[in-house]
Amino acid sequence: MNKKNQNFSNQSSGKKLFKIIGFGNIYMGDDAIGPLIIDELRKDKTFENSDNVVLFDCETSGIDLIFMVNENEEIIIIDAIDAGQEVGEIITFDINDVDTFVSSRIKSYSMHDIALAEVFNIMKSMNIKINATLIGIKPKTIELGDGLSKEIESKIPAIIKAVKDRISI
């Protein structure tokens, strides 16, 4: 997990804690979307003084997710996802719907130590109940190299808006 991450709990304030987690490999083209969105949110400073929003660059470690969430938090995960949508199309779905999406239709491009679908299934088997939303975008290119394709880079504002809209619920 990236050293820039904050790790704290907001139990005392009574506010719902939001953890925004970006998955992806910054050296694999459009797969970098998750960490890059976290960087953009830090630059944006919208949540800089918020005591109920924490930003995490989880890079490619799916197993870390199990240990960084609590049942009283709202989790928002950003990742490169192919669920049959067009390149650059953003999808959003609830973790409780993961079985619907995870069949043969969905592919997470990140080189996670274990797939996100498996992480969610492990959490279920451990009776870890979390409120999580996955925001995914179908990448154009997943190959060695830094930088996003123009098609995915142009969607950064829409992904940031989707994150902010979710927090304002």
ZASE-791022 format. One record per residue: z, x, y of N, C-alpha, C, O in turn. Coordinates in steps of 0.1 Angstrom, whole numbers. Layout:
+-------+-------+-------+-------+-------+-------+-------+-------+-------+-------+-------+-------+
!  n_c3 !  n_c1 !  n_c2 ! ca_c3 ! ca_c1 ! ca_c2 !  c_c3 !  c_c1 !  c_c2 !  o_c3 !  o_c1 !  o_c2 !
+-------+-------+-------+-------+-------+-------+-------+-------+-------+-------+-------+-------+
!     Z !     X !     Y !     Z !     X !     Y !     Z !     X !     Y !     Z !     X !     Y !
...
+-------+-------+-------+-------+-------+-------+-------+-------+-------+-------+-------+-------+
This chain:
+-------+-------+-------+-------+-------+-------+-------+-------+-------+-------+-------+-------+
!  n_c3 !  n_c1 !  n_c2 ! ca_c3 ! ca_c1 ! ca_c2 !  c_c3 !  c_c1 !  c_c2 !  o_c3 !  o_c1 !  o_c2 !
+-------+-------+-------+-------+-------+-------+-------+-------+-------+-------+-------+-------+
!     0 !     9 !   -12 !     0 !     0 !     0 !     0 !     9 !    12 !     7 !    19 !    13 !
!    -7 !     5 !    22 !    -9 !    13 !    34 !     4 !    14 !    42 !    12 !     5 !    43 !
!     7 !    26 !    47 !    19 !    29 !    54 !    21 !    20 !    67 !    32 !    19 !    72 !
!    10 !    15 !    72 !    10 !     7 !    85 !    16 !    -6 !    83 !    19 !   -14 !    92 !
!    19 !   -10 !    70 !    24 !   -23 !    67 !    38 !   -25 !    72 !    46 !   -15 !    71 !
!    42 !   -37 !    76 !    56 !   -40 !    79 !    61 !   -47 !    67 !    54 !   -54 !    60 !
!    74 !   -45 !    64 !    80 !   -52 !    52 !    94 !   -57 !    57 !   103 !   -49 !    57 !
!    94 !   -69 !    60 !   107 !   -75 !    63 !   107 !   -90 !    60 !    97 !   -96 !    57 !
!   119 !   -95 !    60 !   121 !  -110 !    57 !   125 !  -117 !    70 !   132 !  -111 !    78 !
!   122 !  -129 !    71 !   125 !  -137 !    83 !   134 !  -148 !    79 !   133 !  -159 !    85 !
!   143 !  -146 !    70 !   152 !  -157 !    65 !   161 !  -162 !    76 !   163 !  -174 !    76 !
!   166 !  -154 !    84 !   176 !  -159 !    94 !   171 !  -168 !   105 !   178 !  -176 !   110 !
!   158 !  -166 !   108 !   153 !  -174 !   120 !   150 !  -188 !   116 !   148 !  -197 !   124 !
!   148 !  -191 !   103 !   145 !  -205 !    99 !   130 !  -208 !   100 !   126 !  -218 !    95 !
!   122 !  -199 !   106 !   107 !  -201 !   107 !   101 !  -198 !    94 !   105 !  -189 !    86 !
!    89 !  -204 !    91 !    81 !  -201 !    79 !    75 !  -187 !    82 !    70 !  -184 !    93 !
!    76 !  -178 !    72 !    70 !  -165 !    73 !    56 !  -165 !    67 !    54 !  -169 !    56 !
!    47 !  -160 !    75 !    33 !  -159 !    71 !    30 !  -144 !    68 !    33 !  -136 !    76 !
!    25 !  -142 !    56 !    20 !  -128 !    53 !     5 !  -129 !    51 !     0 !  -136 !    43 !
!    -2 !  -121 !    59 !   -16 !  -120 !    59 !   -20 !  -107 !    52 !   -16 !   -96 !    56 !
!   -27 !  -108 !    41 !   -29 !   -97 !    32 !   -45 !   -95 !    31 !   -52 !  -104 !    26 !
!   -49 !   -83 !    34 !   -63 !   -79 !    32 !   -65 !   -71 !    20 !   -59 !   -60 !    19 !
!   -74 !   -75 !    11 !   -78 !   -68 !    -1 !   -92 !   -62 !     1 !  -100 !   -68 !     8 !
!   -94 !   -50 !    -4 !  -107 !   -45 !    -4 !  -107 !   -29 !    -4 !   -97 !   -23 !    -1 !
!  -119 !   -24 !    -7 !  -121 !   -10 !    -7 !  -129 !    -6 !     5 !  -141 !    -9 !     6 !
!  -123 !     2 !    14 !  -130 !     5 !    27 !  -142 !    15 !    25 !  -150 !    17 !    34 !
!  -144 !    20 !    13 !  -155 !    29 !    10 !  -166 !    22 !     2 !  -175 !    29 !    -3 !
!  -165 !     9 !     1 !  -175 !     1 !    -7 !  -182 !   -10 !     1 !  -182 !   -21 !    -3 !
!  -187 !    -6 !    12 !  -195 !   -15 !    20 !  -188 !   -28 !    24 !  -177 !   -27 !    30 !
!  -193 !   -39 !    21 !  -188 !   -52 !    25 !  -174 !   -56 !    18 !  -167 !   -65 !    22 !
!  -171 !   -48 !     8 !  -158 !   -50 !     1 !  -146 !   -47 !    11 !  -135 !   -50 !     8 !
!  -149 !   -40 !    21 !  -139 !   -36 !    31 !  -135 !   -47 !    40 !  -126 !   -45 !    49 !
!  -140 !   -59 !    38 !  -137 !   -70 !    48 !  -122 !   -73 !    49 !  -118 !   -75 !    60 !
!  -115 !   -73 !    38 !  -100 !   -76 !    39 !   -93 !   -66 !    48 !   -86 !   -71 !    58 !
!   -93 !   -53 !    45 !   -86 !   -44 !    54 !   -91 !   -44 !    68 !   -83 !   -42 !    77 !
!  -104 !   -46 !    70 !  -110 !   -45 !    83 !  -105 !   -57 !    91 !  -103 !   -56 !   104 !
!  -103 !   -69 !    85 !   -98 !   -81 !    92 !   -83 !   -78 !    96 !   -79 !   -81 !   107 !
!   -76 !   -71 !    88 !   -62 !   -68 !    91 !   -62 !   -58 !   103 !   -54 !   -60 !   113 !
!   -71 !   -49 !   103 !   -72 !   -39 !   115 !   -76 !   -47 !   128 !   -70 !   -45 !   138 !
!   -85 !   -56 !   126 !   -89 !   -64 !   138 !   -78 !   -73 !   143 !   -76 !   -74 !   155 !
!   -70 !   -79 !   134 !   -58 !   -87 !   138 !   -48 !   -78 !   145 !   -42 !   -83 !   155 !
!   -46 !   -66 !   141 !   -37 !   -57 !   148 !   -42 !   -53 !   162 !   -34 !   -53 !   172 !
!   -55 !   -51 !   163 !   -61 !   -48 !   176 !   -61 !   -60 !   186 !   -58 !   -58 !   198 !
!   -62 !   -72 !   180 !   -62 !   -84 !   187 !   -49 !   -87 !   194 !   -48 !   -93 !   204 !
!   -38 !   -82 !   187 !   -24 !   -83 !   192 !   -19 !   -97 !   193 !    -8 !   -99 !   199 !
!   -26 !  -107 !   188 !   -21 !  -121 !   188 !    -8 !  -122 !   181 !     1 !  -130 !   186 !
!    -5 !  -115 !   171 !     7 !  -116 !   163 !    17 !  -104 !   166 !    27 !  -103 !   159 !
!    13 !   -96 !   176 !    21 !   -84 !   178 !    36 !   -87 !   180 !    45 !   -80 !   175 !
!    39 !   -97 !   188 !    53 !  -100 !   191 !    59 !  -112 !   182 !    69 !  -118 !   185 !
!    51 !  -116 !   172 !    55 !  -127 !   164 !    65 !  -122 !   154 !    64 !  -112 !   147 !
!    76 !  -130 !   152 !    86 !  -126 !   142 !    84 !  -134 !   129 !    92 !  -133 !   120 !
!    73 !  -141 !   128 !    70 !  -149 !   116 !    56 !  -146 !   110 !    52 !  -153 !   101 !
!    49 !  -135 !   115 !    37 !  -132 !   109 !    37 !  -117 !   106 !    40 !  -108 !   115 !
!    33 !  -113 !    94 !    33 !   -99 !    89 !    19 !   -96 !    84 !    14 !  -104 !    76 !
!    14 !   -85 !    88 !     0 !   -81 !    84 !     1 !   -70 !    73 !     9 !   -60 !    75 !
!    -6 !   -71 !    62 !    -6 !   -61 !    52 !   -20 !   -57 !    48 !   -29 !   -66 !    46 !
!   -23 !   -44 !    47 !   -35 !   -39 !    42 !   -32 !   -35 !    27 !   -26 !   -25 !    25 !
!   -35 !   -44 !    18 !   -32 !   -41 !     4 !   -42 !   -33 !    -3 !   -41 !   -30 !   -15 !
!   -53 !   -30 !     4 !   -64 !   -23 !    -2 !   -68 !   -28 !   -15 !   -74 !   -40 !   -16 !
!   -67 !   -21 !   -26 !   -72 !   -26 !   -39 !   -61 !   -29 !   -49 !   -64 !   -30 !   -61 !
!   -48 !   -30 !   -45 !   -37 !   -31 !   -55 !   -33 !   -46 !   -56 !   -25 !   -51 !   -49 !
!   -39 !   -52 !   -66 !   -35 !   -66 !   -69 !   -21 !   -67 !   -74 !   -14 !   -77 !   -71 !
!   -16 !   -58 !   -82 !    -2 !   -58 !   -87 !     8 !   -58 !   -76 !    19 !   -64 !   -77 !
!     5 !   -51 !   -65 !    15 !   -51 !   -53 !    18 !   -65 !   -48 !    29 !   -68 !   -43 !
!     8 !   -74 !   -49 !    10 !   -88 !   -44 !    21 !   -94 !   -51 !    29 !  -102 !   -44 !
!    23 !   -92 !   -64 !    34 !   -99 !   -71 !    48 !   -95 !   -65 !    57 !  -103 !   -64 !
!    49 !   -83 !   -60 !    62 !   -78 !   -55 !    64 !   -80 !   -40 !    75 !   -77 !   -35 !
!    53 !   -84 !   -33 !    55 !   -85 !   -19 !    56 !  -100 !   -14 !    57 !  -102 !    -2 !
!    56 !  -109 !   -23 !    57 !  -123 !   -19 !    70 !  -130 !   -23 !    76 !  -126 !   -33 !
!    74 !  -140 !   -15 !    85 !  -148 !   -19 !    81 !  -163 !   -18 !    71 !  -166 !   -11 !
!    89 !  -171 !   -24 !    85 !  -185 !   -25 !    85 !  -192 !   -12 !    79 !  -203 !   -10 !
!    93 !  -188 !    -2 !    94 !  -195 !    11 !    84 !  -190 !    21 !    85 !  -193 !    33 !
!    74 !  -182 !    17 !    64 !  -177 !    26 !    51 !  -184 !    24 !    48 !  -190 !    13 !
!    43 !  -183 !    34 !    29 !  -188 !    33 !    20 !  -175 !    33 !    21 !  -166 !    42 !
!    12 !  -174 !    22 !     4 !  -162 !    20 !   -11 !  -165 !    23 !   -16 !  -175 !    19 !
!   -17 !  -156 !    31 !   -31 !  -158 !    34 !   -38 !  -145 !    29 !   -35 !  -134 !    34 !
!   -47 !  -146 !    19 !   -54 !  -134 !    14 !   -68 !  -134 !    18 !   -75 !  -144 !    17 !
!   -73 !  -123 !    23 !   -87 !  -121 !    27 !   -93 !  -111 !    18 !   -88 !  -100 !    16 !
!  -105 !  -115 !    12 !  -111 !  -107 !     2 !  -126 !  -110 !     2 !  -131 !  -121 !     6 !
!  -134 !  -101 !    -4 !  -148 !  -103 !    -7 !  -149 !  -111 !   -20 !  -145 !  -106 !   -30 !
!  -154 !  -123 !   -19 !  -154 !  -132 !   -30 !  -168 !  -139 !   -32 !  -174 !  -143 !   -22 !
!  -173 !  -139 !   -44 !  -185 !  -147 !   -47 !  -181 !  -159 !   -56 !  -178 !  -157 !   -67 !
!  -182 !  -171 !   -50 !  -180 !  -183 !   -57 !  -192 !  -191 !   -58 !  -192 !  -204 !   -59 !
!  -204 !  -185 !   -57 !  -216 !  -192 !   -57 !  -222 !  -195 !   -44 !  -232 !  -202 !   -43 !
!  -215 !  -192 !   -33 !  -219 !  -195 !   -20 !  -230 !  -185 !   -15 !  -233 !  -175 !   -22 !
!  -236 !  -187 !    -4 !  -246 !  -178 !     2 !  -239 !  -166 !     8 !  -228 !  -166 !    11 !
!  -247 !  -155 !     9 !  -242 !  -143 !    15 !  -237 !  -146 !    29 !  -244 !  -152 !    37 !
!  -225 !  -141 !    32 !  -219 !  -144 !    45 !  -212 !  -157 !    46 !  -205 !  -159 !    57 !
!  -213 !  -165 !    36 !  -206 !  -178 !    37 !  -191 !  -176 !    34 !  -188 !  -170 !    24 !
!  -183 !  -182 !    42 !  -168 !  -181 !    40 !  -163 !  -193 !    32 !  -167 !  -205 !    35 !
!  -155 !  -190 !    22 !  -148 !  -201 !    15 !  -133 !  -200 !    16 !  -128 !  -189 !    18 !
!  -126 !  -211 !    16 !  -112 !  -211 !    17 !  -107 !  -220 !     6 !  -111 !  -232 !     5 !
!   -97 !  -215 !    -2 !   -91 !  -224 !   -12 !   -77 !  -221 !   -15 !   -73 !  -209 !   -12 !
!   -69 !  -230 !   -19 !   -55 !  -229 !   -22 !   -53 !  -222 !   -36 !   -61 !  -224 !   -45 !
!   -43 !  -214 !   -37 !   -40 !  -207 !   -50 !   -39 !  -218 !   -61 !   -42 !  -214 !   -73 !
!   -34 !  -230 !   -58 !   -32 !  -240 !   -69 !   -46 !  -244 !   -74 !   -46 !  -250 !   -85 !
!   -56 !  -242 !   -67 !   -70 !  -245 !   -71 !   -77 !  -233 !   -78 !   -89 !  -234 !   -81 !
!   -70 !  -222 !   -80 !   -76 !  -210 !   -85 !   -83 !  -212 !   -99 !   -93 !  -207 !  -101 !
!   -77 !  -221 !  -107 !   -83 !  -223 !  -120 !   -97 !  -229 !  -119 !  -106 !  -227 !  -127 !
!   -98 !  -238 !  -109 !  -111 !  -244 !  -106 !  -121 !  -234 !  -102 !  -133 !  -235 !  -107 !
!  -117 !  -225 !   -94 !  -127 !  -215 !   -88 !  -128 !  -203 !   -97 !  -139 !  -196 !   -96 !
!  -119 !  -200 !  -106 !  -119 !  -187 !  -113 !  -127 !  -188 !  -125 !  -130 !  -177 !  -131 !
!  -132 !  -199 !  -129 !  -140 !  -199 !  -141 !  -151 !  -188 !  -140 !  -148 !  -177 !  -135 !
!  -162 !  -190 !  -146 !  -173 !  -180 !  -145 !  -179 !  -180 !  -131 !  -188 !  -171 !  -129 !
!  -176 !  -189 !  -122 !  -182 !  -190 !  -109 !  -177 !  -180 !   -99 !  -185 !  -177 !   -89 !
!  -165 !  -174 !  -101 !  -160 !  -166 !   -90 !  -159 !  -152 !   -94 !  -156 !  -148 !  -105 !
!  -162 !  -143 !   -84 !  -161 !  -129 !   -87 !  -155 !  -122 !   -74 !  -160 !  -124 !   -63 !
!  -144 !  -115 !   -76 !  -138 !  -107 !   -66 !  -144 !   -93 !   -67 !  -143 !   -87 !   -78 !
!  -149 !   -88 !   -56 !  -156 !   -75 !   -57 !  -147 !   -63 !   -56 !  -151 !   -52 !   -61 !
!  -135 !   -65 !   -51 !  -126 !   -53 !   -50 !  -123 !   -47 !   -63 !  -123 !   -54 !   -74 !
!  -121 !   -34 !   -63 !  -118 !   -27 !   -76 !  -103 !   -28 !   -77 !   -96 !   -18 !   -78 !
!   -98 !   -40 !   -78 !   -83 !   -42 !   -80 !   -79 !   -37 !   -93 !   -86 !   -36 !  -103 !
!   -66 !   -32 !   -93 !   -60 !   -27 !  -106 !   -60 !   -38 !  -116 !   -63 !   -36 !  -128 !
!   -58 !   -51 !  -112 !   -60 !   -62 !  -120 !   -66 !   -73 !  -110 !   -63 !   -73 !   -98 !
!   -74 !   -82 !  -116 !   -81 !   -92 !  -108 !   -71 !  -101 !  -101 !   -60 !  -104 !  -107 !
!   -75 !  -106 !   -90 !   -66 !  -116 !   -83 !   -63 !  -128 !   -91 !   -51 !  -133 !   -91 !
!   -72 !  -133 !   -98 !   -70 !  -144 !  -107 !   -59 !  -141 !  -117 !   -50 !  -150 !  -120 !
!   -59 !  -129 !  -123 !   -49 !  -125 !  -132 !   -35 !  -124 !  -125 !   -25 !  -128 !  -131 !
!   -35 !  -119 !  -113 !   -23 !  -118 !  -105 !   -17 !  -132 !  -104 !    -5 !  -134 !  -106 !
!   -25 !  -142 !  -100 !   -20 !  -155 !   -98 !   -15 !  -161 !  -111 !    -5 !  -168 !  -112 !
!   -22 !  -158 !  -122 !   -17 !  -163 !  -136 !    -4 !  -156 !  -140 !     4 !  -163 !  -146 !
!    -2 !  -143 !  -137 !    10 !  -137 !  -140 !    21 !  -143 !  -132 !    32 !  -146 !  -137 !
!    19 !  -146 !  -119 !    29 !  -153 !  -111 !    33 !  -166 !  -117 !    45 !  -170 !  -117 !
!    23 !  -174 !  -121 !    26 !  -187 !  -127 !    35 !  -185 !  -140 !    44 !  -192 !  -141 !
!    31 !  -175 !  -148 !    39 !  -173 !  -160 !    53 !  -168 !  -157 !    62 !  -171 !  -166 !
!    55 !  -162 !  -146 !    68 !  -157 !  -142 !    76 !  -168 !  -134 !    87 !  -166 !  -128 !
!    70 !  -180 !  -133 !    75 !  -191 !  -124 !    77 !  -187 !  -110 !    86 !  -192 !  -103 !
!    68 !  -178 !  -105 !    68 !  -175 !   -91 !    59 !  -185 !   -84 !    47 !  -185 !   -86 !
!    65 !  -194 !   -76 !    57 !  -204 !   -69 !    55 !  -200 !   -55 !    64 !  -198 !   -47 !
!    42 !  -198 !   -52 !    39 !  -194 !   -38 !    29 !  -203 !   -32 !    21 !  -210 !   -39 !
!    29 !  -204 !   -19 !    20 !  -211 !   -11 !    10 !  -202 !    -6 !    12 !  -195 !     4 !
!    -2 !  -201 !   -12 !   -12 !  -191 !    -8 !   -26 !  -197 !    -6 !   -30 !  -206 !   -14 !
!   -33 !  -192 !     3 !   -46 !  -195 !     6 !   -55 !  -183 !     5 !   -51 !  -172 !    10 !
!   -66 !  -184 !    -1 !   -76 !  -173 !    -2 !   -88 !  -176 !     7 !   -94 !  -186 !     6 !
!   -90 !  -167 !    16 !  -102 !  -168 !    25 !  -111 !  -157 !    20 !  -109 !  -145 !    21 !
!  -123 !  -161 !    15 !  -132 !  -152 !     9 !  -146 !  -153 !    16 !  -150 !  -163 !    21 !
!  -153 !  -142 !    15 !  -167 !  -142 !    21 !  -176 !  -135 !    10 !  -172 !  -125 !     5 !
!  -187 !  -141 !     8 !  -197 !  -134 !    -1 !  -203 !  -122 !     5 !  -210 !  -124 !    16 !
!  -201 !  -111 !    -1 !  -207 !   -98 !     5 !  -222 !   -97 !     3 !  -228 !  -104 !    -6 !
!  -228 !   -89 !    11 !  -243 !   -86 !     9 !  -244 !   -74 !     1 !  -252 !   -73 !    -9 !
!  -236 !   -63 !     4 !  -237 !   -51 !    -3 !  -224 !   -46 !    -7 !  -214 !   -45 !     1 !
!  -223 !   -42 !   -20 !  -211 !   -35 !   -25 !  -216 !   -22 !   -31 !  -219 !   -22 !   -43 !
!  -216 !   -12 !   -23 !  -220 !     1 !   -28 !  -213 !    12 !   -20 !  -208 !     9 !    -9 !
!  -212 !    24 !   -25 !  -205 !    34 !   -18 !  -211 !    36 !    -4 !  -223 !    38 !    -2 !
!  -202 !    37 !     5 !  -205 !    38 !    19 !  -195 !    31 !    28 !  -189 !    22 !    24 !
!  -194 !    36 !    40 !  -185 !    29 !    49 !  -193 !    20 !    59 !  -204 !    23 !    62 !
!  -186 !    10 !    63 !  -192 !     0 !    73 !  -197 !   -12 !    66 !  -202 !   -12 !    54 !
!  -196 !   -23 !    73 !  -201 !   -36 !    68 !  -216 !   -38 !    71 !  -221 !   -32 !    80 !
!  -222 !   -47 !    63 !  -236 !   -51 !    66 !  -235 !   -59 !    79 !  -225 !   -64 !    82 !
!  -246 !   -60 !    86 !  -247 !   -68 !    98 !  -243 !   -82 !    96 !  -237 !   -89 !   104 !
!  -247 !   -88 !    84 !  -245 !  -102 !    81 !  -230 !  -105 !    79 !  -225 !  -115 !    84 !
!  -222 !   -95 !    73 !  -208 !   -97 !    71 !  -200 !   -94 !    84 !  -191 !  -101 !    88 !
!  -205 !   -83 !    91 !  -198 !   -79 !   103 !  -199 !   -91 !   114 !  -189 !   -93 !   121 !
!  -210 !   -98 !   114 !  -211 !  -109 !   123 !  -201 !  -121 !   120 !  -199 !  -129 !   129 !
!  -195 !  -121 !   108 !  -186 !  -132 !   104 !  -172 !  -129 !   107 !  -163 !  -137 !   105 !
!  -169 !  -117 !   112 !  -155 !  -113 !   115 !  -148 !  -123 !   124 !  -137 !  -127 !   121 !
!  -154 !  -127 !   135 !  -147 !  -137 !   144 !  -144 !  -150 !   136 !  -134 !  -156 !   139 !
!  -153 !  -155 !   128 !  -151 !  -167 !   120 !  -139 !  -166 !   110 !  -132 !  -175 !   108 !
!  -138 !  -154 !   104 !  -127 !  -152 !    94 !  -114 !  -151 !   102 !  -104 !  -157 !    98 !
!  -114 !  -144 !   113 !  -102 !  -144 !   122 !   -98 !  -158 !   126 !   -86 !  -161 !   126 !
!  -107 !  -166 !   130 !  -104 !  -179 !   134 !   -99 !  -187 !   122 !   -89 !  -195 !   124 !
!  -104 !  -185 !   110 !   -99 !  -192 !    99 !   -84 !  -188 !    96 !   -76 !  -197 !    92 !
!   -81 !  -176 !    98 !   -67 !  -171 !    96 !   -58 !  -178 !   106 !   -48 !  -183 !   103 !
!   -62 !  -177 !   119 !   -54 !  -183 !   130 !   -52 !  -198 !   128 !   -42 !  -203 !   131 !
!   -63 !  -204 !   124 !   -62 !  -219 !   122 !   -52 !  -222 !   111 !   -45 !  -232 !   112 !
!   -52 !  -214 !   101 !   -43 !  -216 !    90 !   -28 !  -215 !    94 !   -19 !  -222 !    90 !
!   -26 !  -205 !   103 !   -12 !  -203 !   108 !    -8 !  -214 !   117 !     4 !  -216 !   118 !
!   -17 !  -220 !   124 !   -13 !  -230 !   134 !   -11 !  -244 !   127 !    -7 !  -253 !   134 !
!   -12 !  -244 !   114 !   -10 !  -257 !   107 !     4 !  -261 !   108 !     8 !  -272 !   102 !
+-------+-------+-------+-------+-------+-------+-------+-------+-------+-------+-------+-------+
